[in-house]
Amino acid sequence: TADDCTACVPTHHRDANGACVLCSGHLDDASNRGAHCAVGEFELTACQAGGDDEAQDRVCLPCPSSCASTCADGSGVCDACGAGHFRDVDGVACVACSVAACGAGEYLASACDGDSDGECGACDAACASCHGPAASDCTTCADGHFRDADGRCVVCSTYGGDGSADGEPDACEAGSFLAAACSSGRDHVCVPCAASCAAGCADETGVCDDCAAGHYRGDDGASCLACAVTACDAGSFLQSSCGDGHDGVCAACDAACAACDGATADDCTACVPTHHRDANGACVLCSGH
């Protein structure tokens, strides 16, 4: 019997009772046929037969979790690194990837694989986020940029000068207003100020800064309306010129006046036929009337 062995065959070792028994790893089945540890394990110590080492069974340990699957007998060094790990500079250890994603303004230039850690690269200055180094690789544009027809992020248009209150270059040229600010999908939208404006107008609303000649500010405080009264009919005079928030206003001349530039008989520029001009220049009733 196996208890009567004076020496064990190489595939067996002597157990605690002195019998020769099959070494661990010698499982003659489809999952692990032959003299080795199971898949995912490595042989730390070989099964030794003969002499003083006859009692030594094979010692199998699990491969490190950093291994893809198998590892070397004796050392436990991974045959290949598992997902999320790469081979360290010493060429032995599999270490966890430290770069799996990149920060704002960066992209993953190379992903962590079995041979090297991940590496981040800088996005183009036009990009807030990107998948590559060029302005055409932006996934979102940086502030002050928009995506053009070619898919690149380019700087929003500006015009020379520092006419805006904050000293920054104006978005629109003189005589235009900013109807919509530059965004990721379009450049600034500039619209000409209305002809009723003297010069500039407010961004977004287009309300005139000042009304042009021949116009006055409407009751809404925003619109500039064309003057309807700039001259008066016979027998009246322009009491108030168009401007300062109102249209022109006509008032009747004194009854003594055929034409006037004011409200009294002293303001007549011509007398009615029944009146004459006295020594003081006023139109007075003719004698006999």
ABEGO torsion letter per residue (X at the ends): XAAABABBBAABBBBAAGBBBBBBGBBBBAABBEBBBBBGBBBABBBBBEEAAAABBBBBBBBBAABABBBBBGAGBBABBBBGBBBBAAGABBBBBABABBBBGBBBABBBBAABBBBBBBBBAABABBABABAAABABBBBGBBBBAAGBBBBBBBBBEBABAAGBBBABBBGBBBABBBBAABBBBBBBBBAABABBBBBGAGBBABBBBGBBBBAAGABBBBBABABBBBGBBBABBBEGGBBBBBBBBBAABABBABABAAABABBBAABBBBAAGBBBBBBGX
